[in-house]
Amino acid sequence: MAKPAPDDNYRQSYLPFVNVEQFRAKAKSLLPWSVYAFYSTGATDEVTLKENQRAFTRLLFKWRCLRGVSGVNLQTTVQGDTIGSPVCVAPASLQGLAHPGGEVSMARACAASNTLMTLSTMSSCSLEDVAECAADSPSPKWFQLYTLTDREITRRLVQRAEKSGYKALVMTIDLPRVGIRYVGDQAFKFPPFASLPNFSDLHRDPSTKVSSSSISSRSAPDKPLEIVLDRIITWDDVAWLKSITKLPIIVKGVMSAEDATEALRRGVSGIWVSNHGARQLDSTAATIEVLPEVVHAVNDRAEVYVDGGVRNGGDVLKALALGARAVFVGRPALWGLACNGEAGVSQVLELLNKELELTVIHGIVWMSICA
Ligand SMILES: Cc1cc2nc3c(=O)[nH]c(=O)nc-3n(C[C@H](O)[C@H](O)[C@H](O)COP(=O)(O)O)c2cc1C
């Protein structure tokens, strides 16, 4: 009998998975506890972690029948680039812990699904390797940028992202410090700086303020981000970033109409409503609850995106109906990666797109909010 193709193996093992939750459960059984804890947990008491998902369940569709929906085209554009679906992948650090292929496998899956991937500054694969692995794909990639104390290193990251063909810079603004994560912090020690390839030139260049020797002499090597992260960035830094790049800038971590307005004043091209997957400040509102006020404030002057707690196609449609241009998933993609690398991510994206399509087909016209 012919040996099954890898694809068949994947289908045998993972096709019965009917939802993202089953991917999560499988990932939990496969990953070392410390890695699962790092990926899955939120800040302090995880009030917001639960709320991000719960808030979606409080939004209920109003269902209209006999509207003759014959087919659904999920295609859309983000920052002028066409993508096959509004379901996109959020930046998440250290994907090599989920699967040896790390962000390269993630990028290949996104390319195969013709969707957008955002690469974290703190990735396990270099931004160049991720750009090259799917270079012939038309689907865009964005680079997520942390603003580092040393602006020259930050500038170099921007230049490398530009040179490698990333189509936008996502400036994360919700991380003045790494959040307090009771379970995650107890279980997980961040690997040393040397294993973060986007910082490889930082090790080679002794003239940079943050050299490998200064890193190893610090007292908290388990949190390398804390060492290089600029703790006091302000809106002027958004303007600074804009002054050094021609790429569109998207600010990620906006949770109020006021901040959306501030960002627009600095000429950003996109506003990303996010609370960092509830990993930063606990007891903030769920992102889907904040989305309408941000959409209202932005008033079509920039694209608005959202992430946080999206676990099925219905959630995606709710976010789109409330004005998001695209919707990002963080953990669902990580669970797919942990379960079966590139194929696992593809399966998760396929599942979400299928659910979105079927939800749209039902002829939803609007939602009511259930108190
Ligand atoms: C393990 C993990 C690592 C993350 N790393 C980053 C990061 O490096 N940069 C960033 O801007 N956001 C990061 N995030 C936040 C995600 O981009 C996104 O906002 C969040 O995961 C969305 O929520 P969800 O996981 O419920 O989909 C991370 C999230 C997780 C779960």
The ligand as an ORCA input file, in Angstrom:
! r2SCAN-3c Opt
* xyz 0 1
  C       2.655     34.190     23.316
  C       2.327     35.561     22.826
  C       3.340     36.407     22.437
  C       3.045     37.687     21.969
  N       4.061     38.477     21.512
  C       3.778     39.693     21.001
  C       4.805     40.503     20.442
  O       5.969     40.110     20.390
  N       4.455     41.723     19.981
  C       3.160     42.201     20.013
  O       2.902     43.318     19.580
  N       2.166     41.421     20.494
  C       2.446     40.195     20.980
  N       1.426     39.415     21.458
  C       0.029     39.898     21.381
  C      -0.622     39.481     20.054
  O      -0.065     40.185     18.982
  C      -2.125     39.744     20.043
  O      -2.351     41.076     20.404
  C      -2.925     38.813     20.966
  O      -2.358     37.531     21.028
  C      -4.364     38.702     20.468
  O      -5.137     37.973     21.364
  P      -5.504     36.417     21.135
  O      -4.273     35.638     21.493
  O      -6.618     36.210     22.096
  O      -5.897     36.225     19.692
  C       1.701     38.130     21.919
  C       0.673     37.272     22.322
  C       0.972     35.992     22.754
  C      -0.156     35.088     23.155
*
